[in-house]
């Protein structure tokens, strides 16, 4: 015997009405529609009667000796009912994709040096696993990214502890602790130094930095080492910094994430820093907000990429 229900399954009542209406209009029969829905004929009849009452009492079907036929009111309703039911099906598909992490959107931002290796590798892995997720990306400094996150313009931000941004206000997913390198010209006397060097050995050097003051930058490490670096050239972009170093105009601090793309006429010296790590890198999200499956997947991809970031030799 077919499995029929005395009552339709729990759902929004108007949706049940429309489903019953469309099945009856399709088959021209309450009995066949009930069989297709897995309900009893009386349940289908009740849904049609309820829908007719809700719409002002106009009959939607002419009850004929053999089956039923749409009235003019029923013919008017058909395209609207089809549109509503299809829209709900579409919403159900999208919601299922969100639950499974195979659809939806991901809006994230990252600071510039994270784009050297961390973000590209993570994105490649994420796209391979979740090709249906729509991804948009922004680049900026950590404070600006956090503002975008707070305002709801980003779902996630790859940020660092450089600049003493108020990270404690966010949920932080740790990715890595970065070591530092000093970039010197290939002909520099320390270029062949075997092993890490203390920054104090470069206290008299001219420095190339993104700002005139070391506070809140990577050059905080020099302050911890006991000297205030003399900034000779202010250069923001890492590729340009390499050019200045290669030309012998000074030395520069380089985080591990950027050290993978050093040019051949520049040597990298690992920094021996007895204090805390130069900076920590996190994926930040708004505190109290649950991550979607897509966001969880991207955080996992970031962690995998962080574990694979190569550490250049001196």
C-alpha positions as CSV (number, residue, x, y, z in Angstrom):
1,X,0.0,0.0,0.0
2,X,1.3,3.5,-0.7
3,X,2.5,5.5,2.3
4,X,0.0,8.2,2.7
5,X,-0.3,10.8,5.5
6,X,-3.5,12.0,7.1
7,X,-1.9,15.4,7.4
8,X,0.9,17.0,5.2
9,X,4.3,17.2,6.8
10,X,5.1,20.3,8.9
11,X,5.9,23.3,6.7
12,X,4.8,26.8,6.3
13,X,1.0,26.5,5.7
14,X,0.9,28.7,2.6
15,X,3.6,26.6,1.0
16,X,1.6,23.4,1.6
17,X,-1.4,25.0,0.1
18,X,0.5,26.0,-3.0
19,X,2.1,22.6,-3.4
20,X,-1.2,20.9,-3.2
21,X,-2.7,23.4,-5.7
22,X,0.0,22.9,-8.2
23,X,-0.2,19.1,-8.0
24,X,-3.9,19.1,-8.5
25,X,-3.7,21.5,-11.4
26,X,-1.0,19.3,-12.9
27,X,-2.9,16.1,-12.7
28,X,-6.5,17.4,-12.9
29,X,-7.3,15.0,-10.0
30,X,-7.4,15.2,-6.2
31,X,-6.7,11.5,-6.1
32,X,-3.7,11.4,-8.3
33,X,-2.3,14.6,-6.7
34,X,-2.6,13.0,-3.2
35,X,-0.8,9.9,-4.5
36,X,2.0,12.1,-5.9
37,X,2.3,14.0,-2.6
38,X,2.0,10.9,-0.4
39,X,-1.0,12.4,1.4
40,X,-4.6,11.3,1.7
41,X,-7.2,12.7,-0.8
42,X,-9.0,14.3,2.1
43,X,-5.8,16.1,3.2
44,X,-5.4,17.5,-0.3
45,X,-9.0,18.6,-0.5
46,X,-8.6,20.4,2.9
47,X,-5.5,22.3,1.6
48,X,-7.3,23.5,-1.5
49,X,-10.3,24.6,0.5
50,X,-8.1,26.5,2.9
51,X,-6.3,28.2,0.0
52,X,-9.6,29.2,-1.7
53,X,-10.8,30.6,1.6
54,X,-7.6,32.6,2.1
55,X,-7.9,34.1,-1.4
56,X,-11.4,35.4,-0.8
57,X,-13.5,32.3,-1.4
58,X,-13.3,32.1,-5.2
59,X,-13.1,28.5,-6.3
60,X,-9.8,27.5,-8.0
61,X,-11.1,24.3,-9.5
62,X,-14.4,23.3,-11.1
63,X,-15.4,19.9,-9.5
64,X,-16.4,17.8,-12.5
65,X,-17.8,14.3,-12.6
66,X,-14.4,13.1,-13.7
67,X,-11.6,15.0,-12.1
68,X,-11.3,18.8,-11.7
69,X,-10.4,21.7,-14.0
70,X,-8.9,25.1,-13.3
71,X,-11.3,28.0,-13.0
72,X,-10.2,31.4,-14.3
73,X,-9.1,32.3,-10.8
74,X,-7.0,29.1,-10.8
75,X,-5.4,29.9,-14.1
76,X,-4.4,33.4,-12.8
77,X,-2.9,31.8,-9.7
78,X,-0.7,29.1,-11.4
79,X,2.3,31.3,-12.5
80,X,2.4,33.0,-9.1
81,X,2.3,29.7,-7.2
82,X,5.0,28.3,-9.5
83,X,7.2,31.3,-8.8
84,X,6.8,31.1,-5.1
85,X,7.5,27.4,-4.9
86,X,10.5,27.6,-7.2
87,X,11.9,30.5,-5.1
88,X,11.6,28.5,-2.0
89,X,13.3,25.6,-3.6
90,X,16.1,27.8,-4.7
91,X,16.4,29.2,-1.2
92,X,16.5,25.7,0.1
93,X,19.3,24.8,-2.3
94,X,21.4,27.9,-1.3
95,X,20.8,27.2,2.4
96,X,22.0,23.6,2.0
97,X,25.1,24.8,0.1
98,X,25.8,27.2,3.0
99,X,25.4,24.4,5.5
100,X,27.8,22.2,3.5
101,X,30.3,24.9,2.7
102,X,29.9,24.5,-1.0
103,X,28.1,27.8,-1.7
104,X,27.5,31.3,-0.5
105,X,30.1,34.0,-0.2
106,X,33.3,34.7,1.6
107,X,34.5,38.3,2.0
108,X,38.0,38.6,3.5
109,X,40.8,41.1,3.7
110,X,44.6,40.6,4.3
111,X,47.6,42.8,4.9
112,X,50.0,43.1,2.0
113,X,52.8,40.7,3.0
114,X,50.3,37.9,3.6
115,X,49.8,38.0,-0.2
116,X,53.3,36.9,-0.9
117,X,52.7,33.2,0.0
118,X,50.1,32.7,2.7
119,X,46.9,33.9,1.0
120,X,47.6,32.6,-2.5
121,X,48.3,29.1,-1.3
122,X,45.3,29.2,1.0
123,X,43.0,30.5,-1.8
124,X,44.2,27.8,-4.2
125,X,43.4,25.0,-1.8
126,X,40.0,26.6,-0.8
127,X,38.9,27.1,-4.4
128,X,39.8,23.4,-5.1
129,X,37.6,22.3,-2.3
130,X,34.8,24.8,-2.5
131,X,34.6,26.1,-6.1
132,X,31.0,27.3,-5.6
133,X,31.8,29.9,-3.0
134,X,32.0,33.4,-4.2
135,X,35.2,35.0,-2.9
136,X,36.0,38.7,-2.7
137,X,39.3,40.0,-1.2
138,X,40.6,43.4,0.0
139,X,44.1,44.5,0.9
140,X,44.9,46.9,3.7
141,X,46.7,47.5,7.0
142,X,45.5,45.7,10.1
143,X,43.6,48.6,11.7
144,X,41.7,49.4,8.5
145,X,40.8,45.7,8.0
146,X,39.5,45.5,11.6
147,X,37.3,48.5,11.0
148,X,35.9,46.9,7.9
149,X,35.3,43.7,9.8
150,X,33.5,45.5,12.6
151,X,31.3,47.4,10.1
152,X,30.2,44.1,8.5
153,X,31.9,44.7,5.2
154,X,34.2,41.7,5.7
155,X,33.6,38.2,7.1
156,X,37.2,37.5,8.0
157,X,40.5,39.4,8.1
158,X,44.1,38.1,8.0
159,X,45.8,40.5,10.5
160,X,49.0,40.8,12.5
161,X,50.1,42.2,15.8
162,X,52.2,44.9,14.1
163,X,51.0,48.3,15.0
164,X,49.4,47.3,18.3
165,X,45.9,47.1,16.9
166,X,43.1,46.2,19.5
167,X,43.0,42.5,18.6
168,X,41.5,41.5,21.9
169,X,38.1,42.7,20.7
170,X,38.0,40.0,18.1
171,X,38.0,36.2,17.9
172,X,41.5,35.2,16.8
173,X,42.4,32.1,14.9
174,X,46.1,31.7,15.2
175,X,48.0,31.1,12.0
176,X,51.7,31.5,12.7
177,X,54.3,33.4,14.6
178,X,56.7,35.2,12.2
179,X,60.4,35.4,12.6
180,X,62.3,38.3,11.2
181,X,65.1,38.7,8.7
182,X,67.4,41.6,7.9
183,X,67.8,42.3,4.2
184,X,71.3,43.4,3.3
185,X,73.0,43.9,-0.1
186,X,74.6,40.7,-1.4
187,X,78.1,42.2,-1.0
188,X,77.5,43.2,2.7
189,X,80.1,42.0,5.1
190,X,77.4,40.0,7.1
191,X,75.9,38.4,4.0
192,X,77.7,35.2,4.5
193,X,77.2,35.1,8.3
194,X,76.6,31.6,9.5
195,X,73.4,31.7,11.5
196,X,71.2,34.3,13.2
197,X,72.6,37.8,13.9
198,X,71.6,40.2,16.7
199,X,70.1,43.4,15.5
200,X,72.6,45.3,17.7
201,X,75.3,44.5,15.2
202,X,73.4,46.8,12.7
203,X,72.7,49.6,15.1
204,X,74.9,52.0,13.1
205,X,73.3,51.1,9.8
206,X,70.9,53.2,7.8
207,X,67.5,51.6,7.6
208,X,64.8,51.5,5.0
209,X,61.3,51.4,6.6
210,X,57.7,52.1,5.9
211,X,57.6,55.0,8.3
212,X,59.9,57.5,10.0
213,X,59.2,56.2,13.5
214,X,59.9,52.6,14.5
215,X,57.1,52.4,17.1
216,X,54.2,50.2,15.9
217,X,56.3,48.7,13.0
218,X,58.6,45.8,12.6
219,X,61.4,48.1,13.8
220,X,60.0,47.7,17.3
221,X,62.5,44.8,17.3
222,X,65.3,47.3,17.2
223,X,63.9,49.1,20.2
224,X,63.8,45.8,22.1
225,X,67.4,45.3,21.0
226,X,68.4,48.5,22.7
227,X,68.9,51.0,19.9
228,X,66.8,53.5,17.9
229,X,67.3,52.8,14.2
230,X,68.2,55.7,11.9
231,X,65.6,55.6,9.1
232,X,67.3,57.0,5.9
233,X,64.5,56.1,3.4
234,X,60.8,55.7,3.9
235,X,59.5,53.1,1.4
236,X,56.2,51.4,1.8
237,X,56.2,48.6,-0.8
238,X,58.4,45.5,-0.2
239,X,59.5,45.2,-3.9
240,X,60.8,48.8,-3.8
241,X,62.5,48.2,-0.4
242,X,64.5,45.4,-2.0
243,X,65.6,47.8,-4.7
244,X,66.9,50.2,-2.1
245,X,68.7,47.5,-0.3
246,X,70.3,46.0,-3.4
247,X,71.6,49.5,-4.3
248,X,73.4,49.7,-1.0
249,X,71.2,52.5,0.4
250,X,70.4,50.7,3.7
251,X,69.1,47.6,5.3
252,X,65.5,46.6,6.0
253,X,63.6,44.2,8.2
254,X,61.6,41.5,6.4
255,X,58.9,39.3,7.9
256,X,59.0,35.6,7.1
257,X,55.8,35.9,4.9
258,X,57.6,38.3,2.6
259,X,61.0,36.6,2.7
260,X,60.0,34.0,0.2
261,X,60.2,36.5,-2.7
262,X,63.6,38.0,-2.1
263,X,65.6,39.0,-5.2
264,X,69.1,37.4,-5.9
265,X,71.1,40.5,-5.2
266,X,69.8,40.8,-1.6
267,X,70.8,38.5,1.2
268,X,68.6,37.6,4.2
269,X,70.0,37.3,7.7
270,X,67.8,35.6,10.4
271,X,67.4,37.8,13.4
272,X,68.2,36.5,16.8
273,X,65.4,38.1,18.9
274,X,65.4,37.1,22.6
275,X,62.0,38.7,23.2
276,X,58.6,37.7,21.9
277,X,58.1,36.7,18.3
278,X,58.3,39.7,16.0
279,X,54.6,39.4,15.2
280,X,51.8,36.9,15.3
281,X,49.4,36.4,12.4
282,X,45.8,35.6,12.9
283,X,42.5,35.2,11.0
284,X,40.2,37.6,12.9
285,X,36.4,37.4,13.0
286,X,33.8,39.4,14.9
287,X,33.5,38.1,18.5
288,X,30.3,36.2,19.1
289,X,29.5,35.6,15.4
290,X,29.4,32.0,14.3
291,X,31.5,31.0,11.4
292,X,29.9,29.6,8.3
293,X,31.2,26.3,6.9
294,X,32.9,28.3,4.1
295,X,34.7,30.5,6.6
296,X,35.7,27.5,8.7
297,X,37.1,25.9,5.5
298,X,39.1,29.0,4.6
299,X,40.6,29.3,8.1
300,X,41.6,25.6,7.8
301,X,43.2,26.4,4.4
302,X,45.0,29.4,5.9
303,X,46.4,27.2,8.7
304,X,47.6,24.6,6.2
305,X,49.3,27.3,4.1
306,X,50.9,28.9,7.2
307,X,52.4,25.5,8.2
308,X,54.0,25.3,4.7
309,X,55.4,28.8,4.5
310,X,59.1,28.2,3.6
311,X,61.7,29.6,5.9
312,X,64.6,30.9,3.8
313,X,68.2,30.2,4.9
314,X,70.6,33.0,5.7
